Amino acid sequence: MDAFFEQFPVVFKSLNVGFLQTLKLFAVTLLGALPLGLLISFGTMSKNKAVRAVVKVFIWIIRGTPLMIQLLIIYYFPGLVFDNPIWGGNEGGRFAASAVAFIINYACYFSEIYRGGIQSIPVGQDEAGLVLGMSKSQIFFRVKLLQMVKRIVPPMSNEILTLVKDTSLARIIALQEVIWAGQSFMKGSQGISGAIWPLFFTGVYYLVCNGLLTLLFGRVEKKLEFFR
């Protein structure tokens, strides 16, 4: 027990540093994937058959393969195949590669949620907007957007909660996120070796983060109830 109290400050500090990296990856992924997913959804609904087919095949590949494999390909492929390790070998390069992989992966999932939300809006609203002299962009942003947001909040919140947990996959390319930090104390880090409790303790970080996000999404859903 004495050893636990001696180790706790060291472990807590290390886990906090790792969790900041986790939060950073989470935030960057959302900032990139949310708008990119909307653009991809427009591609899946394009009137051009070639564009629509290419985008759908791309989504099928990304959604049909593990994110872990995508991380490995994005990080190692340029160096192994083209002898050009564009990401470098430092923590910044590993973070950049992770961010690219996560943004592409989650943008494809978000795009399908966007598409479902957009297509769930009655076509009559488009026709009414055109009769009133509105352009297609005005109809989308002024009439359909908030209704779409109401419909996509529940599935989108599920994906975002999953994203928080999926950030742990970045350790496959040695990004030092919170689980990496917890696992390091099993192997020997900062004078602590064979300690498994820091790895289990990382679950508290995920529970707190997802708990706060769940409360936030609950409030957002209540704010949007007037669209019923």
JOSULBEL-V512061 format. One record per pair of residues at least 12 apart in sequence whose C-alpha atoms are under 10 Angstrom apart, sorted by sequence separation. I is the first residue (numbers start at 1). J is the second residue. If there is no record, write none. Layout:
BEGIN
I&J  I&J
END
This chain:
BEGIN
40&52  43&55  44&56  74&86  75&87  127&139  167&179  168&180  183&195  184&196  185&197  186&198  42&55  43&56  44&57  74&87  75&88  126&139  129&142  182&195  183&196  185&198  186&199  41&55  75&89  125&139  126&140  129&143  182&196  183&197  184&198  185&199  40&55  41&56  44&59  125&140  182&197  183&198  184&199  40&56  182&198  183&199  126&143  181&198  182&199  183&200  40&58  41&59  75&93  125&143  126&144  181&199  182&200  40&59  75&94  125&144  179&198  180&199  182&201  183&202  75&95  178&198  179&199  182&202  75&96  76&97  178&199  179&200  181&202  182&203  75&97  118&140  121&143  122&144  179&201  180&202  71&94  74&97  75&98  121&144  178&201  179&202  73&97  74&98  120&144  121&145  178&202  179&203  72&97  75&100  178&203  71&97  72&98  74&100  75&101  118&144  121&147  179&205  71&98  74&101  117&144  118&145  120&147  121&148  178&205  70&98  71&99  73&101  117&145  120&148  178&206  71&100  72&101  118&147  119&148  68&98  70&100  71&101  117&147  118&148  121&151  70&101  71&102  117&148  118&149  120&151  69&101  70&102  116&148  117&149  68&101  115&148  117&150  118&151  67&101  68&102  70&104  71&105  114&148  117&151  118&152  67&102  70&105  113&148  114&149  116&151  117&152  116&152  117&153  67&104  114&151  115&152  67&105  113&151  114&152  117&155  165&203  62&101  66&105  67&106  113&152  65&105  113&153  113&154  114&155  165&206  62&104  63&105  110&152  113&155  114&156  164&206  165&207  62&105  63&106  113&156  164&207  61&105  62&106  165&209  59&104  62&107  63&108  110&155  161&206  164&209  165&210  59&105  62&108  63&109  110&156  113&159  164&210  61&108  62&109  109&156  163&210  59&107  60&108  161&209  162&210  59&108  60&109  110&159  161&210  164&213  58&108  59&109  109&159  110&160  160&210  161&211  56&108  59&111  161&213  55&108  59&112  106&159  160&213  161&214  106&160  160&214  56&112  157&213  158&214  106&163  157&214  157&216  158&217  157&217  102&163  156&217  157&218  154&217  102&166  153&217  154&218  102&167  153&218  33&99  37&103  41&107  154&220  32&99  33&100  36&103  37&104  40&107  41&108  44&111  102&169  153&220  154&221  28&96  32&100  36&104  37&105  39&107  40&108  41&109  43&111  44&112  99&167  102&170  153&221  29&98  30&99  33&102  34&103  37&106  38&107  39&108  40&109  41&110  42&111  98&167  101&170  152&221  25&95  29&99  32&102  33&103  36&106  37&107  38&108  40&110  41&111  45&115  150&220  151&221  24&95  25&96  28&99  29&100  32&103  33&104  36&107  37&108  40&111  41&112  44&115  98&169  99&170  149&220  150&221  153&224  27&99  28&100  29&101  30&102  31&103  32&104  33&105  34&106  35&107  36&108  37&109  38&110  39&111  40&112  41&113  42&114  43&115  98&170  149&221  150&222  22&95  25&98  26&99  29&102  30&103  33&106  34&107  37&110  38&111  41&114  42&115  45&118  97&170  98&171  150&223  151&224  21&95  25&99  28&102  29&103  32&106  33&107  34&108  36&110  37&111  38&112  40&114  41&115  45&119  98&172  150&224  24&99  25&100  28&103  29&104  32&107  33&108  34&109  35&110  36&111  37&112  38&113  39&114  40&115  41&116  95&170  98&173  149&224  150&225  26&102  29&105  30&106  33&109  34&110  35&111  37&113  38&114  42&118  94&170  97&173  150&226  151&227  25&102  26&103  29&106  30&107  33&110  34&111  37&114  38&115  41&118  94&171  98&175  147&224  150&227  25&103  29&107  33&111  37&115  95&173  97&175  146&224  150&228  94&173  95&174  96&175  147&226  148&227  34&114  94&174  95&175  147&227  94&175  95&176  146&227  147&228  91&173  93&175  94&176  95&177  91&174  92&175  90&174  91&175  89&174  90&175  91&176  76&173  68&166  71&169  72&170  75&173  67&166  71&170  71&171  72&172  68&169  71&172  72&173  67&169  68&170  71&173  67&170  68&171  69&172  68&172  68&173  34&156  30&160  29&160  30&163  26&160  29&163  26&163  27&164  25&163  26&164  29&167  25&164  26&165  26&166  23&164  26&167  22&164  25&167  22&165  24&167  25&168  22&166  23&167  22&167  25&170  21&167  22&168  22&170  19&168  25&177  22&175  24&177  21&175  22&176  23&177  21&176  22&177  23&178  20&176  21&177  22&178  18&175  19&176  20&177  21&178  22&179  18&176  19&177  20&178  17&176  18&177  19&178  17&177  18&178  19&179  15&176  16&177  17&178  18&179  19&180  15&177  16&178  18&180  19&181  14&177  15&178  18&181  14&178  15&179  17&181  18&182  15&180  16&181  14&180  15&181  14&181  15&182  13&181  14&182  15&183  12&181  11&181  12&182  14&184  11&182  14&185  11&184  11&185  14&189  14&190  7&185  11&189  10&189  11&190  10&190  10&191  11&192  10&192  7&190  15&198  19&202  7&191  11&195  14&198  15&199  18&202  22&206  7&192  11&197  12&198  15&201  16&202  19&205  23&209  11&198  15&202  19&206  7&195  11&199  3&192  12&201  16&205  8&198  11&201  12&202  15&205  4&195  7&198  4&197
END
